Amino acid sequence: MVEKKKCGSCGTELLGKYSEFNCPKCDKEEIVRCESCRKLGIKYTCSKCGLELP
């Protein structure tokens, strides 16, 4: 079974365009954001190191 990805900012299930990358500070957490949160600059905080990203 394939795990469905959710936006780390708003929790929406990702179906279309989204961004996915490792935390630029600690590289220990995968950050996944929907297109809407990315465009609006909604904040996301890495749970491993506390880095806050727009």
mmJSON file of the N, C-alpha and C atoms, coordinates in Angstrom:
{"data_MODEL":{"atom_site":{
"group_PDB":["ATOM","ATOM","ATOM","ATOM","ATOM","ATOM","ATOM","ATOM","ATOM","ATOM","ATOM","ATOM","ATOM","ATOM","ATOM","ATOM","ATOM","ATOM","ATOM","ATOM","ATOM","ATOM","ATOM","ATOM","ATOM","ATOM","ATOM","ATOM","ATOM","ATOM","ATOM","ATOM","ATOM","ATOM","ATOM","ATOM","ATOM","ATOM","ATOM","ATOM","ATOM","ATOM","ATOM","ATOM","ATOM","ATOM","ATOM","ATOM","ATOM","ATOM","ATOM","ATOM","ATOM","ATOM","ATOM","ATOM","ATOM","ATOM","ATOM","ATOM","ATOM","ATOM","ATOM","ATOM","ATOM","ATOM","ATOM","ATOM","ATOM","ATOM","ATOM","ATOM","ATOM","ATOM","ATOM","ATOM","ATOM","ATOM","ATOM","ATOM","ATOM","ATOM","ATOM","ATOM","ATOM","ATOM","ATOM","ATOM","ATOM","ATOM","ATOM","ATOM","ATOM","ATOM","ATOM","ATOM","ATOM","ATOM","ATOM","ATOM","ATOM","ATOM","ATOM","ATOM","ATOM","ATOM","ATOM","ATOM","ATOM","ATOM","ATOM","ATOM","ATOM","ATOM","ATOM","ATOM","ATOM","ATOM","ATOM","ATOM","ATOM","ATOM","ATOM","ATOM","ATOM","ATOM","ATOM","ATOM","ATOM","ATOM","ATOM","ATOM","ATOM","ATOM","ATOM","ATOM","ATOM","ATOM","ATOM","ATOM","ATOM","ATOM","ATOM","ATOM","ATOM","ATOM","ATOM","ATOM","ATOM","ATOM","ATOM","ATOM","ATOM","ATOM","ATOM","ATOM","ATOM","ATOM","ATOM","ATOM","ATOM","ATOM"],
"id":[1,2,3,4,5,6,7,8,9,10,11,12,13,14,15,16,17,18,19,20,21,22,23,24,25,26,27,28,29,30,31,32,33,34,35,36,37,38,39,40,41,42,43,44,45,46,47,48,49,50,51,52,53,54,55,56,57,58,59,60,61,62,63,64,65,66,67,68,69,70,71,72,73,74,75,76,77,78,79,80,81,82,83,84,85,86,87,88,89,90,91,92,93,94,95,96,97,98,99,100,101,102,103,104,105,106,107,108,109,110,111,112,113,114,115,116,117,118,119,120,121,122,123,124,125,126,127,128,129,130,131,132,133,134,135,136,137,138,139,140,141,142,143,144,145,146,147,148,149,150,151,152,153,154,155,156,157,158,159,160,161,162],
"type_symbol":["N","C","C","N","C","C","N","C","C","N","C","C","N","C","C","N","C","C","N","C","C","N","C","C","N","C","C","N","C","C","N","C","C","N","C","C","N","C","C","N","C","C","N","C","C","N","C","C","N","C","C","N","C","C","N","C","C","N","C","C","N","C","C","N","C","C","N","C","C","N","C","C","N","C","C","N","C","C","N","C","C","N","C","C","N","C","C","N","C","C","N","C","C","N","C","C","N","C","C","N","C","C","N","C","C","N","C","C","N","C","C","N","C","C","N","C","C","N","C","C","N","C","C","N","C","C","N","C","C","N","C","C","N","C","C","N","C","C","N","C","C","N","C","C","N","C","C","N","C","C","N","C","C","N","C","C","N","C","C","N","C","C"],
"label_atom_id":["N","CA","C","N","CA","C","N","CA","C","N","CA","C","N","CA","C","N","CA","C","N","CA","C","N","CA","C","N","CA","C","N","CA","C","N","CA","C","N","CA","C","N","CA","C","N","CA","C","N","CA","C","N","CA","C","N","CA","C","N","CA","C","N","CA","C","N","CA","C","N","CA","C","N","CA","C","N","CA","C","N","CA","C","N","CA","C","N","CA","C","N","CA","C","N","CA","C","N","CA","C","N","CA","C","N","CA","C","N","CA","C","N","CA","C","N","CA","C","N","CA","C","N","CA","C","N","CA","C","N","CA","C","N","CA","C","N","CA","C","N","CA","C","N","CA","C","N","CA","C","N","CA","C","N","CA","C","N","CA","C","N","CA","C","N","CA","C","N","CA","C","N","CA","C","N","CA","C","N","CA","C","N","CA","C","N","CA","C"],
"label_alt_id":[null,null,null,null,null,null,null,null,null,null,null,null,null,null,null,null,null,null,null,null,null,null,null,null,null,null,null,null,null,null,null,null,null,null,null,null,null,null,null,null,null,null,null,null,null,null,null,null,null,null,null,null,null,null,null,null,null,null,null,null,null,null,null,null,null,null,null,null,null,null,null,null,null,null,null,null,null,null,null,null,null,null,null,null,null,null,null,null,null,null,null,null,null,null,null,null,null,null,null,null,null,null,null,null,null,null,null,null,null,null,null,null,null,null,null,null,null,null,null,null,null,null,null,null,null,null,null,null,null,null,null,null,null,null,null,null,null,null,null,null,null,null,null,null,null,null,null,null,null,null,null,null,null,null,null,null,null,null,null,null,null,null],
"label_comp_id":["MET","MET","MET","VAL","VAL","VAL","GLU","GLU","GLU","LYS","LYS","LYS","LYS","LYS","LYS","LYS","LYS","LYS","CYS","CYS","CYS","GLY","GLY","GLY","SER","SER","SER","CYS","CYS","CYS","GLY","GLY","GLY","THR","THR","THR","GLU","GLU","GLU","LEU","LEU","LEU","LEU","LEU","LEU","GLY","GLY","GLY","LYS","LYS","LYS","TYR","TYR","TYR","SER","SER","SER","GLU","GLU","GLU","PHE","PHE","PHE","ASN","ASN","ASN","CYS","CYS","CYS","PRO","PRO","PRO","LYS","LYS","LYS","CYS","CYS","CYS","ASP","ASP","ASP","LYS","LYS","LYS","GLU","GLU","GLU","GLU","GLU","GLU","ILE","ILE","ILE","VAL","VAL","VAL","ARG","ARG","ARG","CYS","CYS","CYS","GLU","GLU","GLU","SER","SER","SER","CYS","CYS","CYS","ARG","ARG","ARG","LYS","LYS","LYS","LEU","LEU","LEU","GLY","GLY","GLY","ILE","ILE","ILE","LYS","LYS","LYS","TYR","TYR","TYR","THR","THR","THR","CYS","CYS","CYS","SER","SER","SER","LYS","LYS","LYS","CYS","CYS","CYS","GLY","GLY","GLY","LEU","LEU","LEU","GLU","GLU","GLU","LEU","LEU","LEU","PRO","PRO","PRO"],
"label_asym_id":["A","A","A","A","A","A","A","A","A","A","A","A","A","A","A","A","A","A","A","A","A","A","A","A","A","A","A","A","A","A","A","A","A","A","A","A","A","A","A","A","A","A","A","A","A","A","A","A","A","A","A","A","A","A","A","A","A","A","A","A","A","A","A","A","A","A","A","A","A","A","A","A","A","A","A","A","A","A","A","A","A","A","A","A","A","A","A","A","A","A","A","A","A","A","A","A","A","A","A","A","A","A","A","A","A","A","A","A","A","A","A","A","A","A","A","A","A","A","A","A","A","A","A","A","A","A","A","A","A","A","A","A","A","A","A","A","A","A","A","A","A","A","A","A","A","A","A","A","A","A","A","A","A","A","A","A","A","A","A","A","A","A"],
"label_entity_id":["1","1","1","1","1","1","1","1","1","1","1","1","1","1","1","1","1","1","1","1","1","1","1","1","1","1","1","1","1","1","1","1","1","1","1","1","1","1","1","1","1","1","1","1","1","1","1","1","1","1","1","1","1","1","1","1","1","1","1","1","1","1","1","1","1","1","1","1","1","1","1","1","1","1","1","1","1","1","1","1","1","1","1","1","1","1","1","1","1","1","1","1","1","1","1","1","1","1","1","1","1","1","1","1","1","1","1","1","1","1","1","1","1","1","1","1","1","1","1","1","1","1","1","1","1","1","1","1","1","1","1","1","1","1","1","1","1","1","1","1","1","1","1","1","1","1","1","1","1","1","1","1","1","1","1","1","1","1","1","1","1","1"],
"label_seq_id":[1,1,1,2,2,2,3,3,3,4,4,4,5,5,5,6,6,6,7,7,7,8,8,8,9,9,9,10,10,10,11,11,11,12,12,12,13,13,13,14,14,14,15,15,15,16,16,16,17,17,17,18,18,18,19,19,19,20,20,20,21,21,21,22,22,22,23,23,23,24,24,24,25,25,25,26,26,26,27,27,27,28,28,28,29,29,29,30,30,30,31,31,31,32,32,32,33,33,33,34,34,34,35,35,35,36,36,36,37,37,37,38,38,38,39,39,39,40,40,40,41,41,41,42,42,42,43,43,43,44,44,44,45,45,45,46,46,46,47,47,47,48,48,48,49,49,49,50,50,50,51,51,51,52,52,52,53,53,53,54,54,54],
"pdbx_PDB_ins_code":[null,null,null,null,null,null,null,null,null,null,null,null,null,null,null,null,null,null,null,null,null,null,null,null,null,null,null,null,null,null,null,null,null,null,null,null,null,null,null,null,null,null,null,null,null,null,null,null,null,null,null,null,null,null,null,null,null,null,null,null,null,null,null,null,null,null,null,null,null,null,null,null,null,null,null,null,null,null,null,null,null,null,null,null,null,null,null,null,null,null,null,null,null,null,null,null,null,null,null,null,null,null,null,null,null,null,null,null,null,null,null,null,null,null,null,null,null,null,null,null,null,null,null,null,null,null,null,null,null,null,null,null,null,null,null,null,null,null,null,null,null,null,null,null,null,null,null,null,null,null,null,null,null,null,null,null,null,null,null,null,null,null],
"Cartn_x":[0.839,0.0,0.882,0.557,1.319,0.823,1.772,1.415,1.119,-0.032,-0.4,0.306,0.859,1.578,0.618,0.941,0.142,1.055,0.493,1.234,1.606,2.863,3.331,2.815,2.27,1.743,0.249,-0.533,-1.996,-2.618,-1.865,-2.367,-3.188,-3.315,-4.078,-3.384,-4.162,-3.608,-3.119,-1.91,-1.294,-1.671,-2.286,-2.711,-2.045,-1.83,-1.276,0.163,0.432,1.783,2.115,3.352,3.836,5.356,5.933,7.383,7.779,8.912,9.391,10.911,11.43,12.871,13.228,14.499,14.958,15.223,15.085,15.343,16.742,16.866,18.171,19.147,18.643,19.517,20.046,19.134,19.556,19.563,18.861,18.775,18.172,17.447,16.896,15.397,14.726,13.28,12.914,12.009,11.501,10.38,10.49,9.493,8.684,7.369,6.466,5.437,5.278,4.363,3.516,2.225,1.348,1.667,1.243,1.514,0.929,-0.25,-0.917,-0.123,0.294,1.057,2.405,3.011,4.298,4.141,3.116,2.898,2.515,1.732,1.284,2.324,3.385,4.434,4.004,3.105,2.642,3.832,4.001,5.17,5.091,6.283,6.454,7.648,7.564,8.67,9.155,10.46,11.064,10.95,10.387,10.21,11.516,12.525,13.811,14.739,14.801,15.759,15.115,13.823,13.124,13.241,13.896,14.018,12.636,12.337,11.047,11.243,10.445,10.539,9.255,9.363,8.151,7.504],
"Cartn_y":[-1.189,0.0,1.25,2.188,3.423,4.43,5.01,6.019,7.332,7.925,9.2,10.317,11.256,12.37,13.489,14.196,15.343,16.543,17.721,18.964,19.132,19.467,19.669,20.941,21.851,23.111,23.039,22.586,22.612,21.231,20.167,18.812,18.261,19.019,18.582,17.412,16.427,15.316,15.848,15.478,16.013,15.191,15.856,15.191,15.79,17.095,17.775,18.185,19.447,19.982,20.173,19.819,20.043,20.052,20.557,20.596,19.587,18.952,17.94,18.066,18.232,18.381,18.089,17.832,17.632,18.982,19.037,20.275,20.78,22.056,22.582,22.747,22.72,22.887,21.545,20.597,19.336,18.146,18.25,17.184,15.885,15.979,14.79,14.63,15.644,15.559,15.93,15.148,15.443,16.475,17.564,18.626,18.542,18.466,18.344,19.458,20.247,21.382,21.418,21.735,21.865,23.173,23.25,24.433,25.693,25.58,26.734,27.292,26.439,26.895,27.47,26.862,27.355,28.752,28.949,30.254,31.327,30.943,31.906,32.141,31.346,31.506,31.08,30.093,29.582,28.928,29.215,28.725,27.233,26.649,25.25,25.172,24.355,24.199,22.756,22.579,21.247,20.693,19.507,18.914,18.372,18.227,17.691,18.776,19.948,20.985,22.327,22.491,23.732,24.837,24.582,25.595,25.965,27.252,27.724,28.263,27.731,28.121,28.795,29.765,30.397,29.517],
"Cartn_z":[0.0,0.0,0.0,-0.854,-0.982,0.055,0.795,1.792,1.084,1.388,0.782,1.53,0.779,1.384,1.717,2.811,3.229,3.382,3.137,3.293,4.766,5.029,6.394,7.024,6.231,6.762,7.035,6.055,6.201,6.379,6.106,6.289,5.137,4.058,2.895,2.206,1.776,1.013,-0.325,-0.699,-1.91,-3.13,-4.086,-5.312,-6.539,-6.544,-7.712,-7.482,-7.734,-7.586,-6.109,-5.764,-4.404,-4.404,-3.31,-3.154,-2.088,-2.293,-1.361,-1.276,-0.058,0.127,1.576,1.845,3.215,3.86,5.182,5.916,5.559,5.163,4.77,5.938,7.169,8.334,8.848,9.12,9.736,8.775,7.665,6.662,7.216,8.349,8.998,8.8,8.277,8.09,6.664,6.087,4.755,4.893,4.179,4.21,2.925,3.082,1.943,2.063,1.0,1.029,-0.227,-0.054,-1.214,-1.943,-3.173,-3.989,-3.355,-2.781,-2.176,-0.993,-0.063,1.106,0.683,-0.323,-0.82,-1.399,-2.232,-2.86,-1.848,-0.826,0.182,1.278,1.293,2.294,3.688,3.767,5.054,5.762,7.051,7.785,8.081,8.148,8.494,9.429,10.469,11.405,11.381,11.219,11.239,12.661,12.807,14.134,14.706,13.869,14.331,14.886,14.212,14.634,14.963,14.655,14.984,13.95,12.831,11.782,11.27,11.212,10.71,9.303,8.393,6.986,6.541,5.627,5.087,4.024],
"occupancy":[1.0,1.0,1.0,1.0,1.0,1.0,1.0,1.0,1.0,1.0,1.0,1.0,1.0,1.0,1.0,1.0,1.0,1.0,1.0,1.0,1.0,1.0,1.0,1.0,1.0,1.0,1.0,1.0,1.0,1.0,1.0,1.0,1.0,1.0,1.0,1.0,1.0,1.0,1.0,1.0,1.0,1.0,1.0,1.0,1.0,1.0,1.0,1.0,1.0,1.0,1.0,1.0,1.0,1.0,1.0,1.0,1.0,1.0,1.0,1.0,1.0,1.0,1.0,1.0,1.0,1.0,1.0,1.0,1.0,1.0,1.0,1.0,1.0,1.0,1.0,1.0,1.0,1.0,1.0,1.0,1.0,1.0,1.0,1.0,1.0,1.0,1.0,1.0,1.0,1.0,1.0,1.0,1.0,1.0,1.0,1.0,1.0,1.0,1.0,1.0,1.0,1.0,1.0,1.0,1.0,1.0,1.0,1.0,1.0,1.0,1.0,1.0,1.0,1.0,1.0,1.0,1.0,1.0,1.0,1.0,1.0,1.0,1.0,1.0,1.0,1.0,1.0,1.0,1.0,1.0,1.0,1.0,1.0,1.0,1.0,1.0,1.0,1.0,1.0,1.0,1.0,1.0,1.0,1.0,1.0,1.0,1.0,1.0,1.0,1.0,1.0,1.0,1.0,1.0,1.0,1.0,1.0,1.0,1.0,1.0,1.0,1.0],
"B_iso_or_equiv":[0.0,0.0,0.0,0.0,0.0,0.0,0.0,0.0,0.0,0.0,0.0,0.0,0.0,0.0,0.0,0.0,0.0,0.0,0.0,0.0,0.0,0.0,0.0,0.0,0.0,0.0,0.0,0.0,0.0,0.0,0.0,0.0,0.0,0.0,0.0,0.0,0.0,0.0,0.0,0.0,0.0,0.0,0.0,0.0,0.0,0.0,0.0,0.0,0.0,0.0,0.0,0.0,0.0,0.0,0.0,0.0,0.0,0.0,0.0,0.0,0.0,0.0,0.0,0.0,0.0,0.0,0.0,0.0,0.0,0.0,0.0,0.0,0.0,0.0,0.0,0.0,0.0,0.0,0.0,0.0,0.0,0.0,0.0,0.0,0.0,0.0,0.0,0.0,0.0,0.0,0.0,0.0,0.0,0.0,0.0,0.0,0.0,0.0,0.0,0.0,0.0,0.0,0.0,0.0,0.0,0.0,0.0,0.0,0.0,0.0,0.0,0.0,0.0,0.0,0.0,0.0,0.0,0.0,0.0,0.0,0.0,0.0,0.0,0.0,0.0,0.0,0.0,0.0,0.0,0.0,0.0,0.0,0.0,0.0,0.0,0.0,0.0,0.0,0.0,0.0,0.0,0.0,0.0,0.0,0.0,0.0,0.0,0.0,0.0,0.0,0.0,0.0,0.0,0.0,0.0,0.0,0.0,0.0,0.0,0.0,0.0,0.0],
"pdbx_formal_charge":[null,null,null,null,null,null,null,null,null,null,null,null,null,null,null,null,null,null,null,null,null,null,null,null,null,null,null,null,null,null,null,null,null,null,null,null,null,null,null,null,null,null,null,null,null,null,null,null,null,null,null,null,null,null,null,null,null,null,null,null,null,null,null,null,null,null,null,null,null,null,null,null,null,null,null,null,null,null,null,null,null,null,null,null,null,null,null,null,null,null,null,null,null,null,null,null,null,null,null,null,null,null,null,null,null,null,null,null,null,null,null,null,null,null,null,null,null,null,null,null,null,null,null,null,null,null,null,null,null,null,null,null,null,null,null,null,null,null,null,null,null,null,null,null,null,null,null,null,null,null,null,null,null,null,null,null,null,null,null,null,null,null],
"auth_seq_id":[1,1,1,2,2,2,3,3,3,4,4,4,5,5,5,6,6,6,7,7,7,8,8,8,9,9,9,10,10,10,11,11,11,12,12,12,13,13,13,14,14,14,15,15,15,16,16,16,17,17,17,18,18,18,19,19,19,20,20,20,21,21,21,22,22,22,23,23,23,24,24,24,25,25,25,26,26,26,27,27,27,28,28,28,29,29,29,30,30,30,31,31,31,32,32,32,33,33,33,34,34,34,35,35,35,36,36,36,37,37,37,38,38,38,39,39,39,40,40,40,41,41,41,42,42,42,43,43,43,44,44,44,45,45,45,46,46,46,47,47,47,48,48,48,49,49,49,50,50,50,51,51,51,52,52,52,53,53,53,54,54,54],
"auth_comp_id":["MET","MET","MET","VAL","VAL","VAL","GLU","GLU","GLU","LYS","LYS","LYS","LYS","LYS","LYS","LYS","LYS","LYS","CYS","CYS","CYS","GLY","GLY","GLY","SER","SER","SER","CYS","CYS","CYS","GLY","GLY","GLY","THR","THR","THR","GLU","GLU","GLU","LEU","LEU","LEU","LEU","LEU","LEU","GLY","GLY","GLY","LYS","LYS","LYS","TYR","TYR","TYR","SER","SER","SER","GLU","GLU","GLU","PHE","PHE","PHE","ASN","ASN","ASN","CYS","CYS","CYS","PRO","PRO","PRO","LYS","LYS","LYS","CYS","CYS","CYS","ASP","ASP","ASP","LYS","LYS","LYS","GLU","GLU","GLU","GLU","GLU","GLU","ILE","ILE","ILE","VAL","VAL","VAL","ARG","ARG","ARG","CYS","CYS","CYS","GLU","GLU","GLU","SER","SER","SER","CYS","CYS","CYS","ARG","ARG","ARG","LYS","LYS","LYS","LEU","LEU","LEU","GLY","GLY","GLY","ILE","ILE","ILE","LYS","LYS","LYS","TYR","TYR","TYR","THR","THR","THR","CYS","CYS","CYS","SER","SER","SER","LYS","LYS","LYS","CYS","CYS","CYS","GLY","GLY","GLY","LEU","LEU","LEU","GLU","GLU","GLU","LEU","LEU","LEU","PRO","PRO","PRO"],
"auth_asym_id":["A","A","A","A","A","A","A","A","A","A","A","A","A","A","A","A","A","A","A","A","A","A","A","A","A","A","A","A","A","A","A","A","A","A","A","A","A","A","A","A","A","A","A","A","A","A","A","A","A","A","A","A","A","A","A","A","A","A","A","A","A","A","A","A","A","A","A","A","A","A","A","A","A","A","A","A","A","A","A","A","A","A","A","A","A","A","A","A","A","A","A","A","A","A","A","A","A","A","A","A","A","A","A","A","A","A","A","A","A","A","A","A","A","A","A","A","A","A","A","A","A","A","A","A","A","A","A","A","A","A","A","A","A","A","A","A","A","A","A","A","A","A","A","A","A","A","A","A","A","A","A","A","A","A","A","A","A","A","A","A","A","A"],
"auth_atom_id":["N","CA","C","N","CA","C","N","CA","C","N","CA","C","N","CA","C","N","CA","C","N","CA","C","N","CA","C","N","CA","C","N","CA","C","N","CA","C","N","CA","C","N","CA","C","N","CA","C","N","CA","C","N","CA","C","N","CA","C","N","CA","C","N","CA","C","N","CA","C","N","CA","C","N","CA","C","N","CA","C","N","CA","C","N","CA","C","N","CA","C","N","CA","C","N","CA","C","N","CA","C","N","CA","C","N","CA","C","N","CA","C","N","CA","C","N","CA","C","N","CA","C","N","CA","C","N","CA","C","N","CA","C","N","CA","C","N","CA","C","N","CA","C","N","CA","C","N","CA","C","N","CA","C","N","CA","C","N","CA","C","N","CA","C","N","CA","C","N","CA","C","N","CA","C","N","CA","C","N","CA","C","N","CA","C","N","CA","C"],
"pdbx_PDB_model_num":[1,1,1,1,1,1,1,1,1,1,1,1,1,1,1,1,1,1,1,1,1,1,1,1,1,1,1,1,1,1,1,1,1,1,1,1,1,1,1,1,1,1,1,1,1,1,1,1,1,1,1,1,1,1,1,1,1,1,1,1,1,1,1,1,1,1,1,1,1,1,1,1,1,1,1,1,1,1,1,1,1,1,1,1,1,1,1,1,1,1,1,1,1,1,1,1,1,1,1,1,1,1,1,1,1,1,1,1,1,1,1,1,1,1,1,1,1,1,1,1,1,1,1,1,1,1,1,1,1,1,1,1,1,1,1,1,1,1,1,1,1,1,1,1,1,1,1,1,1,1,1,1,1,1,1,1,1,1,1,1,1,1]
}}}
